[in-house]
Amino acid sequence: MIRLNEGAYPYMEEVNEGILRNVTSSRFPKGSRFLDVGCGQAALGGEIQKLGHVVWGIEKSELAAVRAKTRIDRCIQTDLLDTAGIKTALGDARFDAVILSDVLEHLYDPLSSLKFYLSYLKPGGRALISVPNALNWECRIRFLFGQFEYQDTGVMDRTHVRFFTFRTLENLVTAAGCTVEKRDFTPYIVRALLPRIKNRVKSKKENTADISNLQLYRVYMQYFYPIEHFLASAWKPLFAFRIILVVRKNET
């Protein structure tokens, strides 16, 4: 069980493929500046840096920030809600993109936080946002049978305080003064087995907090994920695990 008050970093990370897929050269020329809010150990940020971009991150966990600093250009170790501290740390820095990868569902007031970080975008900049889909097929079945139980991972992660659908996330970004440029997703068919893989790793006490390094996960991503994504695209609200939005801040 994830225990929120313990010092250990409780998450097993993976690269958010849905966001990484949208970091295209047509949107972000080489050398673009990214701010990854709640970057964790920078599994995603590290991959974006490898594409030739500059990546800064914000991460509260000291353990995660230590790893992140080896993967990205700069990691600011502070709570992402510490707006005063972040203003001091960022100064006049502005970015071509702000990433909020699986962050907003942890916040009691996601709208205020979204507006705050959008203020660090350059004119014409974009936000890349990812949240779990609260109405995927597995959740619908559980809800139908009266099950609303928190878990250690997934949509019902016990640290989640907000739940989103495609429509409610689009309403949120519209309220924040953004226009949706692209709607995307990560699929949830084979992926439903992922919590079992994580439990297997934990039970064996393997020394990894990044499941992207697991051979079984790499096989899944290379051979099964493309098929899964194609099949799930037929009915995204049902078969999406993550909702991905690429949004542009409206100019005033």
C-alpha positions in Angstrom: 0.0 0.0 0.0 1.2 3.5 -0.8 1.7 5.4 2.5 1.6 9.1 1.8 3.6 10.2 4.9 6.5 7.9 4.4 9.8 9.2 3.0 10.2 6.6 0.3 9.2 7.4 -3.3 6.2 5.1 -3.9 5.8 5.1 -7.6 7.0 2.8 -10.3 7.4 5.1 -13.3 7.2 4.6 -17.1 7.6 7.0 -20.0 4.3 8.6 -20.8 4.2 7.5 -24.5 1.1 9.4 -25.2 2.8 12.7 -24.4 6.1 11.7 -25.9 4.4 10.9 -29.2 3.1 14.4 -29.4 6.5 16.0 -29.0 6.9 16.3 -32.7 9.3 18.4 -34.7 6.5 20.3 -36.3 5.3 21.5 -32.9 8.6 21.8 -31.2 11.7 22.4 -33.2 15.0 21.1 -31.8 16.1 23.1 -28.8 12.6 23.9 -27.5 12.3 24.5 -23.8 10.0 22.3 -21.7 8.9 22.6 -18.1 7.8 19.2 -16.7 5.6 19.9 -13.6 5.7 17.0 -11.2 8.5 15.3 -13.2 9.1 12.4 -10.8 12.4 10.7 -11.7 12.2 12.3 -15.2 11.6 9.2 -17.1 9.6 11.2 -19.6 11.7 14.4 -19.4 14.8 12.4 -20.1 13.4 11.0 -23.3 12.4 14.5 -24.4 15.9 15.8 -23.7 17.3 13.0 -25.9 15.3 14.5 -28.7 17.5 17.6 -28.4 15.3 19.8 -26.2 16.0 21.6 -23.0 14.0 20.2 -20.1 13.4 21.7 -16.6 11.4 19.8 -14.0 9.7 20.5 -10.7 9.5 17.6 -8.2 8.7 17.5 -4.5 10.3 14.1 -3.6 14.0 14.3 -2.8 14.6 10.7 -3.9 12.9 11.3 -7.2 14.6 14.7 -7.7 18.1 13.2 -7.2 17.5 10.8 -10.1 15.8 13.5 -12.2 18.8 15.8 -12.0 20.8 13.1 -13.8 18.3 13.0 -16.7 17.3 16.6 -17.4 18.9 20.0 -17.5 17.5 21.3 -14.2 15.2 19.9 -11.5 13.7 22.3 -8.9 13.0 20.3 -5.7 9.9 21.8 -4.3 6.1 21.2 -4.0 4.4 22.1 -7.3 1.9 24.1 -5.2 4.7 26.2 -3.7 3.9 29.1 -6.1 6.1 31.6 -4.2 9.1 29.3 -4.3 8.6 28.4 -7.9 8.3 32.1 -9.0 11.7 32.7 -7.3 13.3 29.6 -8.9 12.0 30.2 -12.4 12.4 34.0 -12.4 11.9 35.3 -16.0 12.2 31.9 -17.6 9.6 31.0 -20.2 8.9 27.8 -22.0 7.7 26.5 -25.3 5.8 23.7 -23.5 4.5 22.9 -20.1 4.0 19.3 -19.3 1.4 18.1 -16.7 1.7 14.4 -17.0 -0.6 12.6 -14.5 -0.5 15.6 -12.1 -3.9 17.3 -12.2 -5.8 14.4 -10.7 -3.7 14.8 -7.5 -4.7 18.5 -7.0 -7.8 19.8 -5.1 -7.8 22.9 -7.3 -6.4 21.8 -10.7 -7.8 24.9 -12.5 -5.7 27.4 -10.4 -2.6 25.3 -10.8 -3.1 25.0 -14.5 -3.5 28.7 -14.9 -0.4 29.4 -12.8 1.8 27.1 -15.0 0.3 28.4 -18.2 1.7 31.8 -17.3 5.2 30.4 -17.9 4.5 29.7 -21.6 6.0 31.8 -24.3 3.5 33.3 -26.8 2.3 30.4 -29.0 3.4 27.9 -26.4 1.5 24.7 -25.7 0.6 22.6 -22.7 0.8 18.8 -22.9 -1.7 17.3 -20.4 -2.3 13.7 -19.3 -4.9 12.4 -16.8 -6.4 9.0 -16.1 -9.7 8.2 -17.8 -12.2 7.6 -14.9 -14.7 5.9 -17.3 -12.6 3.3 -18.9 -14.2 -0.1 -19.3 -12.8 -1.6 -16.1 -13.9 1.3 -13.9 -17.4 1.1 -15.5 -17.7 -2.5 -14.7 -16.6 -2.0 -11.1 -18.9 1.0 -10.7 -21.8 -1.0 -12.1 -21.3 -3.7 -9.4 -21.0 -1.1 -6.7 -17.2 -1.2 -6.3 -15.4 2.0 -5.6 -12.2 0.9 -4.0 -8.9 2.8 -4.0 -5.8 1.0 -5.2 -2.0 1.5 -5.2 -1.8 2.3 -8.9 -4.0 3.1 -11.9 -7.1 5.2 -12.2 -8.2 4.5 -8.6 -4.8 5.3 -7.2 -5.4 6.3 -3.5 -3.5 9.6 -4.0 -6.1 10.8 -6.7 -8.5 13.4 -5.5 -10.0 14.4 -8.9 -11.4 12.2 -11.6 -11.6 13.1 -15.3 -13.3 12.2 -18.5 -12.5 13.5 -22.0 -15.3 16.1 -21.6 -14.5 17.3 -18.1 -10.8 17.7 -19.0 -11.7 19.7 -22.0 -14.0 21.9 -19.9 -11.1 22.5 -17.5 -8.6 23.6 -20.1 -11.2 25.8 -21.8 -11.9 27.5 -18.4 -8.1 28.0 -18.1 -8.1 30.0 -21.4 -6.8 27.3 -23.7 -7.9 25.9 -27.1 -7.6 22.1 -27.6 -5.3 21.5 -30.5 -5.2 17.7 -30.4 -7.0 14.9 -28.5 -5.1 11.7 -27.9 -4.9 8.8 -25.5 -3.0 5.8 -24.3 -4.9 2.5 -24.6 -6.3 0.2 -21.9 -6.7 -3.4 -23.1 -3.6 -5.4 -22.6 -2.5 -2.6 -20.2 -5.1 -3.8 -17.7 -2.5 -6.4 -16.7 0.1 -3.8 -15.7 -0.8 -3.6 -12.0 -0.1 -7.4 -11.8 3.4 -6.8 -13.4 4.1 -4.0 -10.8 3.0 -6.3 -8.0 5.3 -9.1 -9.3 8.2 -6.7 -9.4 7.5 -5.5 -5.9 7.1 -9.0 -4.5 10.5 -9.9 -5.9 11.9 -6.7 -4.5 13.7 -6.0 -7.8 15.8 -2.8 -7.6 13.8 -0.7 -10.1 11.4 2.2 -9.8 11.2 2.6 -13.6 9.2 -0.2 -15.3 10.4 1.1 -18.7 13.5 -0.9 -18.0 11.7 -4.2 -17.6 12.1 -6.7 -20.5 8.5 -7.7 -20.3 7.4 -4.1 -20.5 9.7 -3.4 -23.5 8.2 -6.4 -25.3 4.7 -5.1 -24.7 5.6 -1.6 -25.9 7.3 -2.8 -29.1 4.9 -5.5 -30.2 1.5 -5.2 -28.5 1.1 -1.5 -27.8 0.7 -0.4 -31.5 -2.0 -3.0 -32.0 -3.7 -2.1 -28.7 -3.7 1.6 -29.6 -5.2 0.9 -33.1 -8.0 -1.2 -31.6 -8.7 1.2 -28.8 -9.0 4.2 -31.1 -12.4 2.9 -32.2 -14.0 3.9 -28.9 -11.6 6.1 -26.9 -13.9 7.0 -24.0 -14.2 3.3 -23.2 -10.7 2.0 -24.0 -8.5 4.9 -23.1 -6.4 4.6 -20.0 -4.9 8.1 -20.2 -6.5 11.1 -21.8 -4.0 13.2 -23.6 -4.6 16.8 -24.7 -2.3 19.2 -26.6 -3.6 22.7 -25.9 -2.6 26.2 -26.9 -3.0 29.1 -24.6 -5.3 31.7 -26.0 -3.6 35.0 -26.6 -5.2 38.1 -25.0 
